[in-house]
Amino acid sequence: MGADRADERSAPAGRLDDRVLGTLQELRGRIAFNGLRRALHAHPESLSRALRRLEREGLVERSSSGYRSLAATTDLAPPSTFPLRPLAHVRVPEGATAESVLGRLSGRWFGTLRWVGVIDRPSQRLLAWARRDGSSAVLLGIHGRNLRVYVPDDAGSDDPTEAEDAAYELLGHAVEALRPSTDGAGTVYLRSTSAPTLPADN
């Protein structure tokens, strides 16, 4: 922890500001403070200062649901809509809307999974969680009448087994959280080795 703080103090402020802005542009949506801290491995005080500077410059907007970028992407790397691999899904019962289901899960911690934020893709809104150390990102969204959990399909990312464990953990907690409205809904597990990769959104 001491080394991390020393690294943050010695790093130029502008560098952290750029990293914050780049992360918000890449993820899109609204990202919680602690979600940003885990993604960037940043010290809380340094991150707070960076976010305040970006807010003053009109590049970042803060709300009760998190932070989002207001900046154009021309000066930094353009946002990437990373491909996702679906691992499992559960049927959403008739009468429940995507907004109500996602609203009940948004912002919550589940077991070892910590809330990251909402990621808006052109075709779908996703909720994101990660382990306390920022590893094993797992996402949840509703496609049609199915609530699905995903992991980033990136060979260079975290241990696939760890990410899959996180996805199944999230699914179990999500079903428990929605139990009053999901009685009788069966959980269907997809074979992770053959599950289709979602195309990146353009």
Biotite code that builds the C-alpha atoms (Angstrom):
import biotite.structure as struc

atoms = struc.array([
    struc.Atom([0.000, 0.000, 0.000], chain_id="A", res_id=1, res_name="MET", atom_name="CA", element="C"),
    struc.Atom([2.831, 2.416, 0.870], chain_id="A", res_id=2, res_name="GLY", atom_name="CA", element="C"),
    struc.Atom([4.483, 1.811, -2.495], chain_id="A", res_id=3, res_name="ALA", atom_name="CA", element="C"),
    struc.Atom([1.190, 2.478, -4.267], chain_id="A", res_id=4, res_name="ASP", atom_name="CA", element="C"),
    struc.Atom([0.827, 5.820, -2.471], chain_id="A", res_id=5, res_name="ARG", atom_name="CA", element="C"),
    struc.Atom([4.395, 6.788, -3.300], chain_id="A", res_id=6, res_name="ALA", atom_name="CA", element="C"),
    struc.Atom([3.819, 5.939, -6.956], chain_id="A", res_id=7, res_name="ASP", atom_name="CA", element="C"),
    struc.Atom([0.657, 8.070, -7.024], chain_id="A", res_id=8, res_name="GLU", atom_name="CA", element="C"),
    struc.Atom([2.390, 11.039, -5.360], chain_id="A", res_id=9, res_name="ARG", atom_name="CA", element="C"),
    struc.Atom([5.327, 10.893, -7.758], chain_id="A", res_id=10, res_name="SER", atom_name="CA", element="C"),
    struc.Atom([3.187, 10.487, -10.878], chain_id="A", res_id=11, res_name="ALA", atom_name="CA", element="C"),
    struc.Atom([2.415, 13.749, -12.693], chain_id="A", res_id=12, res_name="PRO", atom_name="CA", element="C"),
    struc.Atom([-1.148, 14.921, -12.043], chain_id="A", res_id=13, res_name="ALA", atom_name="CA", element="C"),
    struc.Atom([-1.838, 15.221, -15.745], chain_id="A", res_id=14, res_name="GLY", atom_name="CA", element="C"),
    struc.Atom([-0.983, 11.587, -16.308], chain_id="A", res_id=15, res_name="ARG", atom_name="CA", element="C"),
    struc.Atom([-3.615, 10.401, -13.806], chain_id="A", res_id=16, res_name="LEU", atom_name="CA", element="C"),
    struc.Atom([-6.131, 12.868, -15.251], chain_id="A", res_id=17, res_name="ASP", atom_name="CA", element="C"),
    struc.Atom([-5.580, 11.380, -18.704], chain_id="A", res_id=18, res_name="ASP", atom_name="CA", element="C"),
    struc.Atom([-5.924, 7.854, -17.364], chain_id="A", res_id=19, res_name="ARG", atom_name="CA", element="C"),
    struc.Atom([-9.182, 8.731, -15.607], chain_id="A", res_id=20, res_name="VAL", atom_name="CA", element="C"),
    struc.Atom([-10.594, 10.380, -18.707], chain_id="A", res_id=21, res_name="LEU", atom_name="CA", element="C"),
    struc.Atom([-9.425, 7.565, -20.964], chain_id="A", res_id=22, res_name="GLY", atom_name="CA", element="C"),
    struc.Atom([-11.029, 4.952, -18.704], chain_id="A", res_id=23, res_name="THR", atom_name="CA", element="C"),
    struc.Atom([-14.337, 6.820, -18.575], chain_id="A", res_id=24, res_name="LEU", atom_name="CA", element="C"),
    struc.Atom([-14.309, 7.207, -22.344], chain_id="A", res_id=25, res_name="GLN", atom_name="CA", element="C"),
    struc.Atom([-13.534, 3.540, -22.856], chain_id="A", res_id=26, res_name="GLU", atom_name="CA", element="C"),
    struc.Atom([-16.122, 2.208, -20.452], chain_id="A", res_id=27, res_name="LEU", atom_name="CA", element="C"),
    struc.Atom([-18.792, 4.804, -21.194], chain_id="A", res_id=28, res_name="ARG", atom_name="CA", element="C"),
    struc.Atom([-21.830, 4.993, -18.952], chain_id="A", res_id=29, res_name="GLY", atom_name="CA", element="C"),
    struc.Atom([-21.438, 6.021, -15.313], chain_id="A", res_id=30, res_name="ARG", atom_name="CA", element="C"),
    struc.Atom([-18.648, 4.559, -13.219], chain_id="A", res_id=31, res_name="ILE", atom_name="CA", element="C"),
    struc.Atom([-18.592, 4.629, -9.412], chain_id="A", res_id=32, res_name="ALA", atom_name="CA", element="C"),
    struc.Atom([-15.653, 6.237, -7.610], chain_id="A", res_id=33, res_name="PHE", atom_name="CA", element="C"),
    struc.Atom([-14.487, 2.924, -6.157], chain_id="A", res_id=34, res_name="ASN", atom_name="CA", element="C"),
    struc.Atom([-14.928, 1.255, -9.536], chain_id="A", res_id=35, res_name="GLY", atom_name="CA", element="C"),
    struc.Atom([-12.572, 3.823, -11.055], chain_id="A", res_id=36, res_name="LEU", atom_name="CA", element="C"),
    struc.Atom([-10.148, 3.442, -8.148], chain_id="A", res_id=37, res_name="ARG", atom_name="CA", element="C"),
    struc.Atom([-9.973, -0.325, -8.673], chain_id="A", res_id=38, res_name="ARG", atom_name="CA", element="C"),
    struc.Atom([-9.681, -0.053, -12.448], chain_id="A", res_id=39, res_name="ALA", atom_name="CA", element="C"),
    struc.Atom([-6.842, 2.472, -12.208], chain_id="A", res_id=40, res_name="LEU", atom_name="CA", element="C"),
    struc.Atom([-5.207, 1.152, -9.012], chain_id="A", res_id=41, res_name="HIS", atom_name="CA", element="C"),
    struc.Atom([-5.211, 4.777, -7.902], chain_id="A", res_id=42, res_name="ALA", atom_name="CA", element="C"),
    struc.Atom([-4.921, 6.173, -4.384], chain_id="A", res_id=43, res_name="HIS", atom_name="CA", element="C"),
    struc.Atom([-8.311, 7.618, -3.308], chain_id="A", res_id=44, res_name="PRO", atom_name="CA", element="C"),
    struc.Atom([-6.971, 11.096, -2.561], chain_id="A", res_id=45, res_name="GLU", atom_name="CA", element="C"),
    struc.Atom([-5.135, 11.319, -5.885], chain_id="A", res_id=46, res_name="SER", atom_name="CA", element="C"),
    struc.Atom([-8.202, 10.104, -7.740], chain_id="A", res_id=47, res_name="LEU", atom_name="CA", element="C"),
    struc.Atom([-10.431, 12.627, -5.936], chain_id="A", res_id=48, res_name="SER", atom_name="CA", element="C"),
    struc.Atom([-8.133, 15.466, -6.956], chain_id="A", res_id=49, res_name="ARG", atom_name="CA", element="C"),
    struc.Atom([-8.012, 14.260, -10.555], chain_id="A", res_id=50, res_name="ALA", atom_name="CA", element="C"),
    struc.Atom([-11.795, 14.017, -10.755], chain_id="A", res_id=51, res_name="LEU", atom_name="CA", element="C"),
    struc.Atom([-12.234, 17.491, -9.262], chain_id="A", res_id=52, res_name="ARG", atom_name="CA", element="C"),
    struc.Atom([-9.821, 18.938, -11.835], chain_id="A", res_id=53, res_name="ARG", atom_name="CA", element="C"),
    struc.Atom([-11.654, 17.201, -14.675], chain_id="A", res_id=54, res_name="LEU", atom_name="CA", element="C"),
    struc.Atom([-15.006, 18.422, -13.347], chain_id="A", res_id=55, res_name="GLU", atom_name="CA", element="C"),
    struc.Atom([-13.735, 22.015, -13.180], chain_id="A", res_id=56, res_name="ARG", atom_name="CA", element="C"),
    struc.Atom([-12.561, 21.722, -16.774], chain_id="A", res_id=57, res_name="GLU", atom_name="CA", element="C"),
    struc.Atom([-15.965, 20.455, -17.878], chain_id="A", res_id=58, res_name="GLY", atom_name="CA", element="C"),
    struc.Atom([-14.580, 17.111, -18.999], chain_id="A", res_id=59, res_name="LEU", atom_name="CA", element="C"),
    struc.Atom([-16.285, 14.906, -16.398], chain_id="A", res_id=60, res_name="VAL", atom_name="CA", element="C"),
    struc.Atom([-19.750, 14.989, -14.878], chain_id="A", res_id=61, res_name="GLU", atom_name="CA", element="C"),
    struc.Atom([-20.533, 13.619, -11.423], chain_id="A", res_id=62, res_name="ARG", atom_name="CA", element="C"),
    struc.Atom([-23.924, 12.350, -10.269], chain_id="A", res_id=63, res_name="SER", atom_name="CA", element="C"),
    struc.Atom([-25.265, 10.093, -7.537], chain_id="A", res_id=64, res_name="SER", atom_name="CA", element="C"),
    struc.Atom([-24.773, 7.116, -9.865], chain_id="A", res_id=65, res_name="SER", atom_name="CA", element="C"),
    struc.Atom([-21.123, 7.833, -10.683], chain_id="A", res_id=66, res_name="GLY", atom_name="CA", element="C"),
    struc.Atom([-18.890, 9.684, -13.113], chain_id="A", res_id=67, res_name="TYR", atom_name="CA", element="C"),
    struc.Atom([-19.082, 9.960, -16.871], chain_id="A", res_id=68, res_name="ARG", atom_name="CA", element="C"),
    struc.Atom([-16.946, 11.592, -19.503], chain_id="A", res_id=69, res_name="SER", atom_name="CA", element="C"),
    struc.Atom([-18.171, 14.711, -21.293], chain_id="A", res_id=70, res_name="LEU", atom_name="CA", element="C"),
    struc.Atom([-15.028, 15.000, -23.396], chain_id="A", res_id=71, res_name="ALA", atom_name="CA", element="C"),
    struc.Atom([-14.616, 14.264, -27.058], chain_id="A", res_id=72, res_name="ALA", atom_name="CA", element="C"),
    struc.Atom([-12.344, 11.334, -27.814], chain_id="A", res_id=73, res_name="THR", atom_name="CA", element="C"),
    struc.Atom([-10.150, 12.992, -30.404], chain_id="A", res_id=74, res_name="THR", atom_name="CA", element="C"),
    struc.Atom([-7.207, 13.748, -28.100], chain_id="A", res_id=75, res_name="ASP", atom_name="CA", element="C"),
    struc.Atom([-7.062, 10.316, -26.529], chain_id="A", res_id=76, res_name="LEU", atom_name="CA", element="C"),
    struc.Atom([-7.425, 6.793, -27.789], chain_id="A", res_id=77, res_name="ALA", atom_name="CA", element="C"),
    struc.Atom([-10.979, 6.251, -29.012], chain_id="A", res_id=78, res_name="PRO", atom_name="CA", element="C"),
    struc.Atom([-13.260, 4.222, -26.761], chain_id="A", res_id=79, res_name="PRO", atom_name="CA", element="C"),
    struc.Atom([-13.207, 0.515, -27.453], chain_id="A", res_id=80, res_name="SER", atom_name="CA", element="C"),
    struc.Atom([-16.283, -1.626, -27.076], chain_id="A", res_id=81, res_name="THR", atom_name="CA", element="C"),
    struc.Atom([-14.483, -4.747, -25.958], chain_id="A", res_id=82, res_name="PHE", atom_name="CA", element="C"),
    struc.Atom([-16.008, -8.057, -27.026], chain_id="A", res_id=83, res_name="PRO", atom_name="CA", element="C"),
    struc.Atom([-17.822, -10.043, -24.361], chain_id="A", res_id=84, res_name="LEU", atom_name="CA", element="C"),
    struc.Atom([-18.289, -13.755, -23.840], chain_id="A", res_id=85, res_name="ARG", atom_name="CA", element="C"),
    struc.Atom([-21.647, -14.849, -22.393], chain_id="A", res_id=86, res_name="PRO", atom_name="CA", element="C"),
    struc.Atom([-21.380, -17.581, -19.762], chain_id="A", res_id=87, res_name="LEU", atom_name="CA", element="C"),
    struc.Atom([-24.871, -18.140, -18.397], chain_id="A", res_id=88, res_name="ALA", atom_name="CA", element="C"),
    struc.Atom([-28.376, -16.787, -18.399], chain_id="A", res_id=89, res_name="HIS", atom_name="CA", element="C"),
    struc.Atom([-31.649, -16.963, -16.527], chain_id="A", res_id=90, res_name="VAL", atom_name="CA", element="C"),
    struc.Atom([-35.080, -16.233, -17.922], chain_id="A", res_id=91, res_name="ARG", atom_name="CA", element="C"),
    struc.Atom([-36.691, -12.988, -16.845], chain_id="A", res_id=92, res_name="VAL", atom_name="CA", element="C"),
    struc.Atom([-40.359, -13.685, -16.031], chain_id="A", res_id=93, res_name="PRO", atom_name="CA", element="C"),
    struc.Atom([-43.194, -11.998, -17.849], chain_id="A", res_id=94, res_name="GLU", atom_name="CA", element="C"),
    struc.Atom([-44.192, -8.692, -16.332], chain_id="A", res_id=95, res_name="GLY", atom_name="CA", element="C"),
    struc.Atom([-40.686, -7.713, -15.233], chain_id="A", res_id=96, res_name="ALA", atom_name="CA", element="C"),
    struc.Atom([-39.072, -4.978, -17.307], chain_id="A", res_id=97, res_name="THR", atom_name="CA", element="C"),
    struc.Atom([-35.366, -4.695, -18.026], chain_id="A", res_id=98, res_name="ALA", atom_name="CA", element="C"),
    struc.Atom([-35.303, -1.318, -16.276], chain_id="A", res_id=99, res_name="GLU", atom_name="CA", element="C"),
    struc.Atom([-36.846, -2.669, -13.072], chain_id="A", res_id=100, res_name="SER", atom_name="CA", element="C"),
    struc.Atom([-34.558, -5.700, -12.948], chain_id="A", res_id=101, res_name="VAL", atom_name="CA", element="C"),
    struc.Atom([-31.386, -3.713, -13.614], chain_id="A", res_id=102, res_name="LEU", atom_name="CA", element="C"),
    struc.Atom([-32.540, -1.075, -11.129], chain_id="A", res_id=103, res_name="GLY", atom_name="CA", element="C"),
    struc.Atom([-32.780, -3.693, -8.369], chain_id="A", res_id=104, res_name="ARG", atom_name="CA", element="C"),
    struc.Atom([-29.238, -4.906, -9.022], chain_id="A", res_id=105, res_name="LEU", atom_name="CA", element="C"),
    struc.Atom([-27.512, -1.606, -9.791], chain_id="A", res_id=106, res_name="SER", atom_name="CA", element="C"),
    struc.Atom([-25.092, -0.316, -7.166], chain_id="A", res_id=107, res_name="GLY", atom_name="CA", element="C"),
    struc.Atom([-25.120, -3.455, -5.018], chain_id="A", res_id=108, res_name="ARG", atom_name="CA", element="C"),
    struc.Atom([-22.221, -5.542, -3.764], chain_id="A", res_id=109, res_name="TRP", atom_name="CA", element="C"),
    struc.Atom([-22.529, -9.304, -4.055], chain_id="A", res_id=110, res_name="PHE", atom_name="CA", element="C"),
    struc.Atom([-20.237, -11.538, -2.005], chain_id="A", res_id=111, res_name="GLY", atom_name="CA", element="C"),
    struc.Atom([-16.674, -10.816, -3.135], chain_id="A", res_id=112, res_name="THR", atom_name="CA", element="C"),
    struc.Atom([-17.859, -8.681, -6.061], chain_id="A", res_id=113, res_name="LEU", atom_name="CA", element="C"),
    struc.Atom([-17.727, -4.896, -5.788], chain_id="A", res_id=114, res_name="ARG", atom_name="CA", element="C"),
    struc.Atom([-19.829, -2.490, -7.825], chain_id="A", res_id=115, res_name="TRP", atom_name="CA", element="C"),
    struc.Atom([-18.054, -0.788, -10.747], chain_id="A", res_id=116, res_name="VAL", atom_name="CA", element="C"),
    struc.Atom([-20.795, 1.021, -12.617], chain_id="A", res_id=117, res_name="GLY", atom_name="CA", element="C"),
    struc.Atom([-23.094, 1.162, -15.639], chain_id="A", res_id=118, res_name="VAL", atom_name="CA", element="C"),
    struc.Atom([-21.602, 0.689, -19.093], chain_id="A", res_id=119, res_name="ILE", atom_name="CA", element="C"),
    struc.Atom([-23.654, 1.877, -22.044], chain_id="A", res_id=120, res_name="ASP", atom_name="CA", element="C"),
    struc.Atom([-23.031, 0.097, -25.318], chain_id="A", res_id=121, res_name="ARG", atom_name="CA", element="C"),
    struc.Atom([-24.950, 1.116, -28.454], chain_id="A", res_id=122, res_name="PRO", atom_name="CA", element="C"),
    struc.Atom([-27.006, -2.076, -28.327], chain_id="A", res_id=123, res_name="SER", atom_name="CA", element="C"),
    struc.Atom([-27.240, -2.772, -24.603], chain_id="A", res_id=124, res_name="GLN", atom_name="CA", element="C"),
    struc.Atom([-26.846, -1.363, -21.083], chain_id="A", res_id=125, res_name="ARG", atom_name="CA", element="C"),
    struc.Atom([-24.604, -3.444, -18.835], chain_id="A", res_id=126, res_name="LEU", atom_name="CA", element="C"),
    struc.Atom([-23.930, -3.440, -15.107], chain_id="A", res_id=127, res_name="LEU", atom_name="CA", element="C"),
    struc.Atom([-20.343, -4.156, -14.084], chain_id="A", res_id=128, res_name="ALA", atom_name="CA", element="C"),
    struc.Atom([-18.648, -5.626, -11.020], chain_id="A", res_id=129, res_name="TRP", atom_name="CA", element="C"),
    struc.Atom([-15.108, -6.717, -10.165], chain_id="A", res_id=130, res_name="ALA", atom_name="CA", element="C"),
    struc.Atom([-13.173, -8.254, -7.299], chain_id="A", res_id=131, res_name="ARG", atom_name="CA", element="C"),
    struc.Atom([-11.913, -5.943, -4.571], chain_id="A", res_id=132, res_name="ARG", atom_name="CA", element="C"),
    struc.Atom([-8.503, -5.689, -6.281], chain_id="A", res_id=133, res_name="ASP", atom_name="CA", element="C"),
    struc.Atom([-10.088, -4.778, -9.628], chain_id="A", res_id=134, res_name="GLY", atom_name="CA", element="C"),
    struc.Atom([-9.573, -8.207, -11.188], chain_id="A", res_id=135, res_name="SER", atom_name="CA", element="C"),
    struc.Atom([-12.138, -10.624, -12.638], chain_id="A", res_id=136, res_name="SER", atom_name="CA", element="C"),
    struc.Atom([-14.458, -8.126, -14.283], chain_id="A", res_id=137, res_name="ALA", atom_name="CA", element="C"),
    struc.Atom([-17.946, -9.496, -14.802], chain_id="A", res_id=138, res_name="VAL", atom_name="CA", element="C"),
    struc.Atom([-20.920, -7.846, -16.471], chain_id="A", res_id=139, res_name="LEU", atom_name="CA", element="C"),
    struc.Atom([-24.649, -8.381, -16.443], chain_id="A", res_id=140, res_name="LEU", atom_name="CA", element="C"),
    struc.Atom([-27.282, -7.312, -18.932], chain_id="A", res_id=141, res_name="GLY", atom_name="CA", element="C"),
    struc.Atom([-30.671, -8.220, -20.300], chain_id="A", res_id=142, res_name="ILE", atom_name="CA", element="C"),
    struc.Atom([-30.999, -9.444, -23.857], chain_id="A", res_id=143, res_name="HIS", atom_name="CA", element="C"),
    struc.Atom([-34.559, -10.126, -24.914], chain_id="A", res_id=144, res_name="GLY", atom_name="CA", element="C"),
    struc.Atom([-36.123, -11.962, -21.965], chain_id="A", res_id=145, res_name="ARG", atom_name="CA", element="C"),
    struc.Atom([-32.808, -13.312, -20.665], chain_id="A", res_id=146, res_name="ASN", atom_name="CA", element="C"),
    struc.Atom([-30.645, -11.905, -17.893], chain_id="A", res_id=147, res_name="LEU", atom_name="CA", element="C"),
    struc.Atom([-27.102, -12.784, -18.944], chain_id="A", res_id=148, res_name="ARG", atom_name="CA", element="C"),
    struc.Atom([-23.694, -12.622, -17.337], chain_id="A", res_id=149, res_name="VAL", atom_name="CA", element="C"),
    struc.Atom([-20.574, -11.946, -19.394], chain_id="A", res_id=150, res_name="TYR", atom_name="CA", element="C"),
    struc.Atom([-16.821, -11.765, -19.028], chain_id="A", res_id=151, res_name="VAL", atom_name="CA", element="C"),
    struc.Atom([-14.511, -9.716, -21.278], chain_id="A", res_id=152, res_name="PRO", atom_name="CA", element="C"),
    struc.Atom([-13.313, -11.941, -24.103], chain_id="A", res_id=153, res_name="ASP", atom_name="CA", element="C"),
    struc.Atom([-9.691, -10.833, -23.949], chain_id="A", res_id=154, res_name="ASP", atom_name="CA", element="C"),
    struc.Atom([-6.954, -13.435, -23.995], chain_id="A", res_id=155, res_name="ALA", atom_name="CA", element="C"),
    struc.Atom([-4.566, -11.005, -22.322], chain_id="A", res_id=156, res_name="GLY", atom_name="CA", element="C"),
    struc.Atom([-6.819, -10.201, -19.389], chain_id="A", res_id=157, res_name="SER", atom_name="CA", element="C"),
    struc.Atom([-7.354, -11.925, -16.050], chain_id="A", res_id=158, res_name="ASP", atom_name="CA", element="C"),
    struc.Atom([-7.257, -15.666, -15.455], chain_id="A", res_id=159, res_name="ASP", atom_name="CA", element="C"),
    struc.Atom([-10.271, -17.032, -17.414], chain_id="A", res_id=160, res_name="PRO", atom_name="CA", element="C"),
    struc.Atom([-11.127, -19.441, -14.602], chain_id="A", res_id=161, res_name="THR", atom_name="CA", element="C"),
    struc.Atom([-11.231, -16.622, -12.062], chain_id="A", res_id=162, res_name="GLU", atom_name="CA", element="C"),
    struc.Atom([-13.404, -14.506, -14.345], chain_id="A", res_id=163, res_name="ALA", atom_name="CA", element="C"),
    struc.Atom([-15.787, -17.394, -14.924], chain_id="A", res_id=164, res_name="GLU", atom_name="CA", element="C"),
    struc.Atom([-16.002, -18.072, -11.182], chain_id="A", res_id=165, res_name="ASP", atom_name="CA", element="C"),
    struc.Atom([-16.896, -14.400, -10.680], chain_id="A", res_id=166, res_name="ALA", atom_name="CA", element="C"),
    struc.Atom([-19.581, -14.632, -13.381], chain_id="A", res_id=167, res_name="ALA", atom_name="CA", element="C"),
    struc.Atom([-21.248, -17.654, -11.805], chain_id="A", res_id=168, res_name="TYR", atom_name="CA", element="C"),
    struc.Atom([-21.025, -16.018, -8.384], chain_id="A", res_id=169, res_name="GLU", atom_name="CA", element="C"),
    struc.Atom([-22.768, -12.928, -9.751], chain_id="A", res_id=170, res_name="LEU", atom_name="CA", element="C"),
    struc.Atom([-25.488, -14.988, -11.411], chain_id="A", res_id=171, res_name="LEU", atom_name="CA", element="C"),
    struc.Atom([-26.241, -16.797, -8.160], chain_id="A", res_id=172, res_name="GLY", atom_name="CA", element="C"),
    struc.Atom([-26.499, -13.553, -6.202], chain_id="A", res_id=173, res_name="HIS", atom_name="CA", element="C"),
    struc.Atom([-28.583, -11.907, -8.936], chain_id="A", res_id=174, res_name="ALA", atom_name="CA", element="C"),
    struc.Atom([-31.084, -14.781, -8.891], chain_id="A", res_id=175, res_name="VAL", atom_name="CA", element="C"),
    struc.Atom([-31.295, -14.541, -5.099], chain_id="A", res_id=176, res_name="GLU", atom_name="CA", element="C"),
    struc.Atom([-31.824, -10.772, -5.277], chain_id="A", res_id=177, res_name="ALA", atom_name="CA", element="C"),
    struc.Atom([-34.632, -11.239, -7.799], chain_id="A", res_id=178, res_name="LEU", atom_name="CA", element="C"),
    struc.Atom([-36.134, -14.367, -6.223], chain_id="A", res_id=179, res_name="ARG", atom_name="CA", element="C"),
    struc.Atom([-39.596, -12.878, -5.517], chain_id="A", res_id=180, res_name="PRO", atom_name="CA", element="C"),
    struc.Atom([-40.063, -12.210, -9.244], chain_id="A", res_id=181, res_name="SER", atom_name="CA", element="C"),
    struc.Atom([-38.116, -15.165, -10.663], chain_id="A", res_id=182, res_name="THR", atom_name="CA", element="C"),
    struc.Atom([-39.823, -18.153, -9.030], chain_id="A", res_id=183, res_name="ASP", atom_name="CA", element="C"),
    struc.Atom([-39.834, -21.004, -11.485], chain_id="A", res_id=184, res_name="GLY", atom_name="CA", element="C"),
    struc.Atom([-37.270, -19.391, -13.771], chain_id="A", res_id=185, res_name="ALA", atom_name="CA", element="C"),
    struc.Atom([-34.666, -21.950, -14.658], chain_id="A", res_id=186, res_name="GLY", atom_name="CA", element="C"),
    struc.Atom([-30.997, -21.109, -14.862], chain_id="A", res_id=187, res_name="THR", atom_name="CA", element="C"),
    struc.Atom([-29.377, -22.160, -18.111], chain_id="A", res_id=188, res_name="VAL", atom_name="CA", element="C"),
    struc.Atom([-25.593, -22.527, -18.279], chain_id="A", res_id=189, res_name="TYR", atom_name="CA", element="C"),
    struc.Atom([-23.874, -22.147, -21.599], chain_id="A", res_id=190, res_name="LEU", atom_name="CA", element="C"),
    struc.Atom([-20.723, -24.094, -22.347], chain_id="A", res_id=191, res_name="ARG", atom_name="CA", element="C"),
    struc.Atom([-18.052, -21.471, -21.924], chain_id="A", res_id=192, res_name="SER", atom_name="CA", element="C"),
    struc.Atom([-15.758, -23.157, -24.453], chain_id="A", res_id=193, res_name="THR", atom_name="CA", element="C"),
    struc.Atom([-18.313, -22.864, -27.223], chain_id="A", res_id=194, res_name="SER", atom_name="CA", element="C"),
    struc.Atom([-20.357, -19.826, -26.251], chain_id="A", res_id=195, res_name="ALA", atom_name="CA", element="C"),
    struc.Atom([-20.441, -17.289, -29.085], chain_id="A", res_id=196, res_name="PRO", atom_name="CA", element="C"),
    struc.Atom([-18.424, -14.111, -28.740], chain_id="A", res_id=197, res_name="THR", atom_name="CA", element="C"),
    struc.Atom([-20.493, -10.967, -28.997], chain_id="A", res_id=198, res_name="LEU", atom_name="CA", element="C"),
    struc.Atom([-19.272, -8.722, -31.795], chain_id="A", res_id=199, res_name="PRO", atom_name="CA", element="C"),
    struc.Atom([-17.791, -5.411, -30.780], chain_id="A", res_id=200, res_name="ALA", atom_name="CA", element="C"),
    struc.Atom([-20.232, -2.531, -31.216], chain_id="A", res_id=201, res_name="ASP", atom_name="CA", element="C"),
    struc.Atom([-19.264, 0.038, -33.771], chain_id="A", res_id=202, res_name="ASN", atom_name="CA", element="C"),
])
